[in-house]
Amino acid sequence: MSGMDRQQEFVLRSVEERDIRFIRLWFTDVLGMLKSVAVAPAELEGAFAEGIGFDGSAVEGLTRVSEADMLMRPDPTTYQVLPWRVDAQSGQGTARMFCDILTPEGQPAQADSRQVLKRVLSKAADQGLTFYTHPEIEFYLLTDDGSATGEPVPVDTGGFFDHVHRGAGQDFRRRAISLLEQMGISVEFSHHEGGPGQNEIDLRYADALSTADNIMTFRTIIKEVALEQGIYATFMPKPFADHPGSGMHTHLSLFEGDANAFHDPAGQFQLSKTARHFVAGLLRHAPEITLVTNQFVNSYKRLWGGGEAPSYVSWGHNNRSALVRVPLYKPHKGNSARVEYRALDSCANPYLAFALLLAAGLKGIEEGYEVPDALEDDVMRLTRAERRASGLEPLPSSLGAALRTLEESELVAETLGEHAFAYLLRDKETEWEAYRREVSGFELRRYLPVL
């Protein structure tokens, strides 16, 4: 019996022994939205063997109408019981598994987000490399989402690392982390972030596919706990004009077996040549992947709204205005060597974002890209002349600018595949046009009284 067969047997046995009445099958569309369908235990064995059919054309960006018939096949390695869906009296529960999307012929669907990441991970594996990621996920907790008043209301007035006495955030984080750990997702840190009601929870390092699955589970748990406690949770990149946006700074590293391919004790910042080429790839291709790492109109309010969000393509050590930062928390521990990519939104599609970050880094390694000089100055404090003299390239300043850059990207088109690439362009063009037509409150307040 193969390892996958044994895992399937474990799932079937667990479903019976734990009295699981529903199994939720999860997958993620091109825009990073979680999709779910529930099946009864009696259907599970057939789902493992043949998949479950559904209309793929009804899911954003998955397939054409003429290719509507698709299959979802659950990945038994992702089986977990949903702890908030266990009945306290009967003990009956609900479990979940992530699915891979297949064609009727059993081939991986090219536009399936999980498959996009798997393709790039397979390319890295062919070179003997494993890609690890560690996200720091920020979000806001609100007592009012602003739908009635027009202004969201945070649950507290705390700031960075503040200990808010009897604060809603502390109880919230304790409950959320408990649920995460019950689902096998390890948490490294949690704390109050810089904005009022803003929190951060950092997931422990894992391979990129597991991390992407964990991020989708994380968002679900955060929303569930918020509803449970009568508050709102949002991963919106910039819900407040005058407070920091919510990002997902992500630490990246490559391993060759048990050895960290990014570590060289003799290199600058203790980075190996492989790491430097990888960073160079991230920097060179950053503008063209920004539409995926920052896919909403609101994302650019965060990137260009000040604070610690990066606006220009630069790298350095201990420079929190840089796009790519090299942390040196444990300089004598080789396996801790990594780089931090700071542009990612908390609401990005993690599968597509990780696929493109890895593809850009691998391109840098394959082509031998050289990194520019590291920058330790606060980029946003430099004058325009100083930025030009330093050769600093800006990230796209709007969704429209990101669209124009993405259209020309061979790297993104090749990585995402033709269908997902074309769909993303169409959808984001529609969003951008709708935003451009909108008459904002700013315009009405500023111009209506005087024009």
N, C-alpha and C positions, 0 to 999 in steps of 0.2 A: 504494500500500500504506500503511495507517495505521500509526501508531507502535506500537500493540499487535500488529498483524500482523507488523511487523518484529521485535518482541521475541520473538514466538512462533517465528519463523524462526531467530533467534539461538539460542534454547533447543534447538530440534530439531537444529541444526547442531552445537552444543556437545556435546549428548548423544552424537552419533555420533563426533565427533572425539576426545572425551576418554574414550571407551569406558565410558560410564556404563551400568551394568547394572540399577540400580534407581532409581526416582524416588519419594521419599517425599512424599506430599501431606499437609500439616499444616493443622489448624484448631483452634480453641480453643472449649471448651464454656462454658456460662454461668458455671461456677465457676472458670474460668481454667485448666482442665487441658488440656494439649496432647494432641490426638488425631492419629493418623498411620496412613496406609495406603500400602503400596508398590505401584507399578505398573511394568510392564515398558516399555521404550522404545517398543515397537510400539503401545502404548495411548495414548501421549502426544498424538498429533495429534487423536485422537477426543476426548480429555479437554478439549483447548482448544476444540474445535468444539461439543461437546454436553454436556460434563461427565461425571462418573462416578457412577452410581447407587449409593445405599446406604440402609440402614434408619435414618432419622433418629430414630425413636422410641427406638432403643437408646442414643442419646447424651443425656447429662444436660441436660434443659431445652430441647432443640432444637425438638421438635415433639410433637404429640399422637400417640397410637397410631393414630388414625384418619387421620392425615396422614403416614404413615411414609415414603413414597417421597420421597427428596430427592436432589439432585445436588450434587457438589462440582466446582467449576471452578477449576483452578489459575491463579494470577496470575503470568504469565511475568516480571513485573518483579521478583519475589522469588526467582528461580532462583539457587541457589548450590550448589556442590559441598560436601559435608560432608568437611572435610579429615581428620577422624579415621576416615573410612570408605573411604579410598583404599588399596588393596592395594599394599604396597611392592614386591612382585615383579612382579605383572601390570600394575599401573597402573589396573586396573579400579576404578570408584568408584561412589558413591551421591550423588545430589543431592537437594535438597528445594525445594519451592515451597509457599507458603501458598495456601490456597484460600478462595474465597467460596462460601457455601452457597446453593443456589437451590431453588425449588420445581420440580416437573415442567414447569410452564409457563414456566420460565426467569426467574421473578421472584425478587429477593433474599429470602431467608428472614428474617423479622422478628426471630427470636431468635438469629440468627448474631451473635456478639460483634463480629466485624469489621464487619458491616453496621451494627450499632448505632452504632459510632464514625463510620462513613462518613456516616450520616444527619446527625449533628451537624456534622461537618466541612463537609458540603454547605451546611448552613444558614449557617455562618460564611462560606463562600465566596460565597454570595449577597449578603453584606454587604461583600464585598471583603476578607475577613480570612482569613489563614492561621495556623493554631495550631501553635506549636513547643513541644517539651518536651525536657527534659534530666534524666534520672533519675540519682540517686546510690544504687546498689543495695548493700545490706548483707547479709551472710550469715555463718554460722559454719562453720568447718572442724573436724571431730571425728575423733579416732582411734577412738572407740567411740560408737555412736549411742545407747547406753544401753538397748537392747532386752533385754539379758541382766541388766545390773546395776541398771537403773532410774535411772541417772545418766549423762548424756552426758559425754564426756571431750574437752575442746578440745585442738587440736594444739600449743598453746603457751600461755604465760602473759603474752604481750605486751599492751600498751595502745595508746592512740591515737598514731598516727604512729611507733610504736616500730620501730626497725630490729632485727629478731630475727635474730641471726647464725645462718646456716645453717638458718633457720626454714623449715618446710614451706610456710608461706604465701607466701614470696617465690618459690619454685619454682612453686608452684601458680598464682600470679597471672601469672607470665611465660608459662607454658604456655597458660593460659586466654586471655590477651590476644592471644597469637600466633594462636590458632584464631579468635578473634573478628575480628581484622583480615584473616585469610585469607578470611573470609566477608563482607568489606566493611563490618564494623561498627567504627566508629572509637571508640577509648577515649581519654578526656581525662585521667583520673587513676586511680591505684590506690594503696591504702595499707592498713596495719593499722588496724583500728578500735578502739574503746574496750574491748571485752570480750576475754577470752582466746580466741584462735582466731578472732576476728571480723575480717572483711575488708570492704573497700568498693572497688567498681569503678564509675567514673562514665562513662556513655556520652555521646558528643558530641551537641550539639543536633541535632535533626532534626524534620521534620514529625511530627505525633502518630501517624499511621498507621504510618509507618516505625519510629518509636520503639517502638510496641506490638509490632510484628513482631520488632524487635531484642531486646526484653525476653524474649519467648518463646524466641528462639534462645539468648540469654544463659543462661537457666536450664538449658536442655538442655546447653550446653557446660560449665557449672559442674559439673553432675552427672556428665557424662562424664569430665571431667578428674579429679574426685574418685575415681571408680571406677578410673580408670587408675592413680592414685597410691596406691591402697589405703587411702583415707580416706573420710570422709563429708562431704557438704555439705548444709546445711539452710537454707531460707529461712523457717523457723518464726519467727513474730514475737517470741516470748519463750521460748527454750529453757532459760534459767537465771533463777532468781528473783533472784539477787544481781548479775547483770550486765546491761548494756544490751540492749534488744531490737533487732531488725533491722528498719529501716524503709527506705523508698524515697523520700526527700525529692526532690521533683520541681519543677524550675524551669519556669515557664510564661511564654509571651509571645505576643502577636498582632502580625502584620505586615500592613501594607497595601502590597502590592507589595514594594519593597525598604526601606520605611520602618517602623521599629518603632513601632507604635501605642501602646506603653506609655511612650514617652519624651517628656518635656517638661522641658527644663533649668530652667524657672522653677517647676516644681511641687514640692510637698513630696516629699522623697526622689527628686526628678527624675521623678516619675510623672505621666503625663498624666491628664486627666479620664476618658478611656476606661479606663485602668488602674485608677483609683480605683473606678469603677463596677464593674469586673470583680472587684476584691478584695471589694467590698461584696457582690456576688453569691456569692462563695465563702464569705464569713462567714455570710451569712443562711441559706444552704442546707446548710452543713457538717453539722449534726446529722443531716439526713435522708439524706445520701449516705454516711454513715459505714459503714453496713452493707455497702456495695460496696467502699469503700476499705479497710475493715477487717472482713473477712467471717467470721472464725473466732472461736470462744470464746477462744482464746489471744491474739487480737489485743488484747483489752481488758486483758490483763495487761501488755502493752507500753504502751498509751496511758495507763494509770493506775498504772504501775509506777515512776514517777520517771524520772530521767535527762533526756534532751532530748526525749522524746516529748511532744507537746502534749495537754493534757487539757481546755483551755478554748478557747473561740472568741475569739481576739484576733489583732491584727496589729501589726507594728512593724518598725523597722530594727534590725539587730544584736541581736535578741532571740530567742534560740534556744529559749525556752519558748513562743513564740507559734505559733499554728497557721499563720499566713501571715507570712512574713518577706520584707523587701525588701533583697536584697543590694546593696551598692554597691562591688563590687570594682574596677570601672572606670568611675568617675563621669563621665568626659569622653568616653566611647564610647557614643553613643546606642543602637546596636544591641545593647548588652549589657543594656539595661533589661529587668528581668523580676521576677517574684515567685516565691517558693518556698512550695509547699504541703507541710507537714511531717507530716501524719497518715498518709500512704499506707504500707501494708505492702509488704515486698518480694515477698510472695506474692499480691498483689491481681491480679485480672483486669485487665490494663492497658488493654484496649479499653473495657471498661465504665467503669473509673475515669476515664480521660481523657475519655470521652464526657460523664460527669456533671460533671467539673470544668469542661469547656468550656460545657456547658449552663447551669450555675450562673452562670458569669462572663458569658455572653451575656445571661442574664436580668437581671443587674445592670445591664448596659449599656442594654438595651431599656427597662427600667423606671426607669432613672436612680437606682438605689439610692445612698444616701450612706454613706460609710464612717464608723464611729465614730472617736473619737480614737485615735491610735496609742498603744500601751502599751509602755514600755521597761523596766518592772519585771519581775523573774522572777515569773511568775504563781504558781508553786508555793510561793513564799515569802510570798505575801500571806495575810493572815488571811481567814477566811470573811467577816467584816464588810467588809474592804477589797474583796474580790471582788464582794460584793453592791453596794457603793457604786460600783464601776466598771462595773456592769451586765454582768459576765462570765457568759456562758452556758456550762455544761459540755457537752462532747461526751458521747454516751451512755457509760455506765460499764460496760455489759455487752452481750453479744449480744442478750439479751432486751430491754434498753432500746432498742437500735438497731432491733430489729424493730418495736417499737411506734411509733417515730418514722417508720420507712420506710413503714409501712402508710398513713399520712396524707399521703404526699408525692405531689402531682400532678406535680411536676417529674420525679421518678424514674420514675413510671409512664409518663409521656409519652415520656421519653427512651429507656427500655429497651424499651417496647412491652408490650402486655398479657401475652403469653405468658411472656416472660423475667421480667417483674416478678412474676407469679403463681408461677412456678416457684421463684424466689429466696426468696420468702416461705415457701413450703411447705418447701423444703429447710432453710432456716435455723431454722424453727420446730422441725423434727425434730432438728437438731443441738442446739438449746438445751434441748429436753426431755430428750434423752439425757444431756446434761451435768448437768442438775438432778437426775437420778436417780442419777448416779454418786456412790458413797461414796469420797471422796478419801483419799489417804495422810495428808493434814493432819488430817482428822477422826479417823482411826484413831489416829494418834500422840497427838493432843491429848485425845481424849475416852475412848478405850477403857480406858486405865489408871485413870481416876478416876471414871467414871460406872457 
